[in-house]
């Protein structure tokens, strides 16, 4: 039995599948991982929500195929898939502060779709795409987050130094929980944590991850899926490290700095650096492989070009020899014809001098000349066809 994958890319968060839209003779089963869930919707009602299981005979199959052909299938039978693990949604952080200067950074909301809230995702599917990614969620809530949280909070900050302080992080998370609760509840999303970064290095690193993802998707290489998962892992580590750094700042300001928190931060930094080195090595190996493949392709192209040039040269030599041979034969035929015409002319003159040039003799001469010319023409044609 074939498998059906509902999540083709790491950035996919949820997907709505109409089982009637899958036309297949063979039924397919769907394997749900521990961090995945599905709600079964029949005629607009939630029948069940499952996780970490295998759905058998829910999509495809001869019976459904035949029923659809005869108009006897269910009119509304849908599956709502969702990723129930923590998700990091990155929003741009920009606005004016009290001193008139511009603030630039990134706001990360760590959210989760709880298994029991999966059916609420239908509220997003009704007005949005059938496949929801992290970027789609950012687009859905960005305007609300800017108007309710980012702009008012930045307007209260005296200057850029305040953005790096613990008070800003506390107020940011509190406002996100308060102002975004209704919108998130309607969509079945739970806010776990909120934090921001204005560190230029971190902003550039996160931007490089996004650029790399776009480049991988554009190329559609054989190993695209593995590379996307690798970039997603690096992104998660960077965001986790930034979050722990903010936790450490808040804890230090409150006089509650713990050794465990510092150890966790050091561990995340080490993992992030190790992964960065591994990814750099992998990219170097891939570049070396591409260079070698390109060189081999150039060698193959050069060899093919050399073979083609040699074949063309040989063909040209053969054609030149053929033209020379045809010209020689044509000249020989012309010479023979001239000699024959001269001989016939002399013989007719001789016959005329002796009074023997009768109509029968002239006719015989003409017949012989016609046959001789026919033979010469056939010879020229045969030479041209060689």
Beta strands, then each sheet from edge to edge (+ up, - down):
strand 1: 2-3
strand 2: 12-18
strand 3: 27-31
strand 4: 36-42
strand 5: 45-51
strand 6: 54-60
strand 7: 77-83
strand 8: 87-96
strand 9: 102-112
strand 10: 131-133
strand 11: 190-197
sheet 1: 1+ 3+ 6-
sheet 2: 5+ 4- 7+ 2- 10+
sheet 3: 8+ 9- 11+
end
